[in-house]
Amino acid sequence: IITYIMASVMYIIERNSDPEHFGSIFRAMWFSFVSVTTIGYGDVVPQTTIGKLLACIFAFSGIICVTILTANIIDMNSQYDHSESEQR
């Protein structure tokens, strides 16, 4: 949902500056998906200052989400290992 919202916002901001990449919400979705997953191909880049600022914020939030997910997986694995060692 957040990725779709970001694509919609980037479409509104960038559609006149770069219609090739941001001419529709579905085109902007590529940028949004690549940014939030921290892949960052660099093939689509916002042209406006506000677009670049929002892209930075969105990419940073993607990094935070990946970090939290990784920390939760490690924590769950640690809890599982701890409960397994108590049962022995």
N, C-alpha and C positions, 0 to 999 in steps of 0.2 A: 504494500500500500504506500509506504514511504517512497519507494522507487518511482511509482506512478505519479505521486504528488510532485516529486522533484522533476520528473520529466515534463509535467504540465507547467511548472513554474519556469523551467528553462525554455520551454516552447514560447511562453508569453514574453520572456525577456529577450531571447535570441532570434526569434523567427524573422525579424527584419534585417538583422545583421548577418545572419548565415542561414538562409533558407534551404540550402542544400542539406545541411545536417540537422537543422532545427525547424524545418518547414512543417512538420506535423508532430503530434505528441508521440506517435510511434517511432519516428526518426529520433526524437529526443530521448526516447526510452533506451536506445543503445548507449548513449552517453551516460545516462543515469545508472544503468546496470553496470557498466564498466567502472564507473566511479565508486559506487557503493561496495562493490566486491573487491576493490583495491587492485584490480587487474591493470587498469590505466594504460591502454594501448597508445594513446596520444593521437589517434587518427581523427578525433573530434575534439575541438577545443573552443570554448566560448570566446567570443570576440569583445563583448562589453565588459567593463570593469565590474559591474554588479554581478554579471554572469560568472566571471572568474572568482569573485569573492564567494558566491554561493556554491560554486563547484569545490572550492577549498573546504568550506564548511561541511559539505556533503561527503567528500572523500575522507575527511577527518572523522566524521561520524561513522563511516564504514570501517575505518581502522579500529575505532572503539568497539563497535559491534563484534568484529572478528576477535578482538582481544578478550572481550567478555565471554564469548562462546568458547574460546580455547581454554580460558581459566575455569569455566564451569565443567568442561569435559575432563580436565585434569583433576579437579576437585572430586568429581563423581568417581573417577577411576581410583583416586586415593582412598575414598570412603569404602569402595568395594574391596580394595586390597586389605584395608584395615579390618573390615568385617570378616573377610575370609581368614585372616590370621587369628582372629579371636575364636573362630569356630574350631580351629585345629587344636 
